[in-house]
Amino acid sequence: MAADSKKLFVLDTNVILHDSSCINDFHEHDIVIPITVIEELDKFKKGNDSLNYHAREFLRSLDGLSGDKLFAEGVQRGEGKGKICVKLESEFNEDLKNNFIQDIPDHHILNIAYITMKENPDREVILVSKDVNLRMKAKAVGLTSQDYRKDKIKNISTLYKGKVTLDNVDLDVIGKMYKGNGEIDPAKLKLEQELHPNEFVILRNGKKSALTVHDAGMRVLRRIEKKSAYGISPRNAEQIFALHALLDPKVNLVSLSGKAGTGKTLLTLAAALEQKKNFQQILMARPIVALSNKDIGFLPGDVNSKLDPYMQPLYDNLGVIQTQYPERHDGKSSKVKEMLEDGKLVISPLSYIRGRSLVNVFFIIDEAQNLTPHEIKTIITRAGEGTKIVFTGDIFQIDHPYLDSHSNGLSYLIEKLQGQKLYSHVFLEKGERSELAELASNLL
């Protein structure tokens, strides 16, 4: 008998919690939902986090498709698409019984996927999971397994960096950037590739250089002046680029990526405070990635005690800025305290801010690499008139158990929004925290 070209995909719970519309992405292939997944989704129905949203949305979608055959041969997902069915629990297969603890939900999902493979010898059965441990267990018993790939970046090494360096530029061209209006037509540089709007360009010849930004609307490269913000001065070209983007009123969305110590959060907070008169409120938030995959409720103390460890890095950056202004001078340090007390500057977990309508707000999301692509989209779509959103993070330092450098929301944002006139991105490479911190970051 010829093998069926239509595949059978068995979905893990975390795939659905990552993307509730995932069943639309398997085209003509069939989908199996283990009954264990339905039971686990039931625990996530209540709440306001994205996990709760995805659980509810998927269950509604499944209910809309459901028929008498959902628990048998399955029902059609739509025209040109395969079927979906819910597979009931079965006794543990003999091949698995002696190797896996039976009261673990993941092992029940694995068992259903394994039995599905045995029942369909002429079809390719694939377990789809964002849990690398479950994928390894599946492969150990001869079951094909893969990550959910819809929103993964294919090649992280070619991810947009927001800046390019042009060497051996004519010295006359560099000289002209420091005269008159400091502009030049990029066509005169004979570039090998087209520049994106708001992309930063270093023109260099030996020790002579000029820092520029591409103004796509005016079709010119414009020289960038070094600026300070609320007492914080950039220390390298990348930080000058970042501060320019953060202070540019024409750019409503900024992302800053780079390793720890490159100044992402510090520069962003300084830029926000510098422009505080232009916004009704400054919001600083970061996602909470629970320790050992446990909710913060497992931690000791009241809610403030639970959240302090997560929020402390933001307060640390605020403290650095406050030290630039002793109380006896211009009082900017006390103004920061007043803003905190009056709710003009708010530092909070991201989950406390979701659902708000953000109008005329400078919104900073730190550690954005721990967000899913859907969460990034949800945040940006909350932006109202006059709001500026800044995402900062390191795509190679991820704490979320089901995300990696290819699938996290920050990488997805950079990949999808490059080239948009309202967006600017800078990848910061050089650490400026201290010589010791840079040494450790590079060598350890």
Secondary structure, DSSP 8 states (H G I E B T S, - for coil): ----SS-EEEE-HHHHHH-TTGGGGSTTSEEEEEHHHHHHHHTTSSSSSHHHHHHHHHHHHHHHH--TTTTTT-EE-STT--EEEEE------HHHHTTS-TT-HHHHHHHHHHHHHHH-TTS-EEEE-S-HHHHHHHHHTT-EEE---TT--S-GGG---SEEEE-S--HHHHHHTTSTT-EE-GGGG--SS---TT-EEEEEETTEEEEEEEETTTTEEEE-----BTTB---SHHHHHHHHHHH-TT--EEEEEE-TTSSHHHHHHHHHHHTGGG-SEEEEEE----GGG--GGGSSS-HHHHHHHHHHHHHHHHHHHHTTS-TTTTSHHHHHHHHHHHTSEEEEEGGGTTT--B-SEEEEE-SGGGS-HHHHHHHHTTB-TT-EEEEEE-TT----TT--TTTSHHHHHHHHHTT-TTEEEEEE-S--S-HHHHHHHHH-
